[in-house]
């Protein structure tokens, strides 16, 4: 069994905040994979289901961000799980918007939700770090994370949420590589094979096509014939040679 924890703050006021991207990710997984309706338990909203062959509990703490660890610790003890069974999905200031990274263990880097979880279950749980970018100065961080995602971010945000949902079974099964591939296919889809890139290497020469496929040279004009200076007798004799 796995416990997926999404971090955020409860209530409609915070629903679209950058700080709530962890809640958004769990909502996407629950919706796409037919999880049970959300119910109140462990000071949280809880939904249950299966991802691949793994039973998974989705947990959205309702204690507000700074006390998230209370809810996580309670759920972990109830299900007799270890910190290795816990994966926390959270916002990450130190990653560019739309980036996603998986990490096992480590510090909390000043994130208050992670700080609280550290205090209740230790530091050895897994994390899915969801990039929201940095406002540029530490004094602006609090206001930045508690503001809604702007409309300009909706495209990459939707792709990221769908990618996480696509790879959720791999994440539950511990295959972080396949999980990251699923995310990448949404946020950075491969170039169409029908699109010819002039800078891609040619299969035969290995050189960029820009070098192997030069523009054809313009054909030169045909040379004009030289004037015939032979005498009438020379022309007659040449016919019988």
Secondary structure, 3 states (H helix, E strand, C coil): CEEEEECCCCCHHHCCEHHHHHHHHHHHHHHHCCCCCCEEECCEEEEEEEECCEEEEEEEECCCHHHHHHHHHHHHHHCCCCHHHEEEEEEECCCCCCCEEEEECCCCCCCHHHHHHHHHHCCCCEEEEEECCCCCCHHHHHHHHCCECCHHHHHHHHHHHHHHHHCHHHHHCCCHHHHHHHHHHHHCCCCCCCCCCCCCECCCCCCEHHHHCCCCCCCCCCCCCCCCCCCHHHHHHHHCC
